[in-house]
Amino acid sequence: MITSTHRTPLWVVIVVCAVAAGLLVGTVTHVTDLLHHGLQAYDWAPRWLNLTVPFARRHLST
């Protein structure tokens, strides 16, 4: 068995948790937006653009 007495520094744990929280918020936002607006929210835009810019839908429509 390999054992280690090394502990991860607290600042590293905080940074990793902050990045994970940001990724979780972004994922939830994208999924919610795709479920609400569908895959093809714009008629003029290609599919890859519709999938990558969900926030622009709200800003462009106002």
C-alpha positions in Angstrom: 0.0 0.0 0.0 1.2 3.5 -0.9 0.6 6.1 1.7 1.3 9.8 1.6 1.4 12.4 4.3 1.3 15.2 1.7 -1.8 17.5 1.9 -3.1 19.6 -0.9 -2.7 23.3 -0.1 -6.0 25.1 0.8 -5.6 27.6 -2.0 -5.4 24.8 -4.6 -8.6 23.3 -3.2 -10.3 26.6 -3.3 -9.3 27.3 -6.9 -10.3 23.9 -8.1 -13.7 24.2 -6.3 -14.3 27.6 -7.9 -13.5 26.4 -11.4 -15.8 23.4 -10.9 -18.6 25.6 -9.7 -18.1 27.9 -12.7 -18.2 24.9 -15.1 -21.4 23.6 -13.3 -23.1 27.0 -13.7 -22.1 27.2 -17.4 -23.3 23.7 -18.0 -26.7 24.3 -16.4 -27.1 27.5 -18.3 -26.3 26.0 -21.6 -28.6 23.0 -21.1 -31.5 25.2 -19.8 -31.1 27.5 -22.8 -31.0 24.7 -25.3 -34.1 23.1 -23.7 -35.9 26.5 -23.7 -34.9 27.7 -27.2 -34.1 24.4 -29.0 -31.1 23.7 -31.2 -32.0 26.1 -33.9 -32.9 29.3 -32.2 -31.9 31.5 -35.2 -33.0 30.8 -38.7 -30.0 32.8 -40.2 -27.2 31.2 -38.1 -25.5 27.9 -38.7 -26.0 25.1 -36.2 -22.6 25.3 -34.6 -23.2 29.0 -33.8 -26.6 28.3 -32.3 -25.0 25.8 -29.9 -22.1 28.0 -28.8 -23.7 31.3 -28.0 -26.8 30.9 -25.9 -26.4 34.2 -24.1 -26.5 36.2 -27.4 -30.1 35.1 -27.9 -31.2 37.1 -24.9 -29.1 40.1 -25.7 -29.9 40.2 -29.4 -33.7 39.9 -28.9 -33.9 43.0 -26.7 
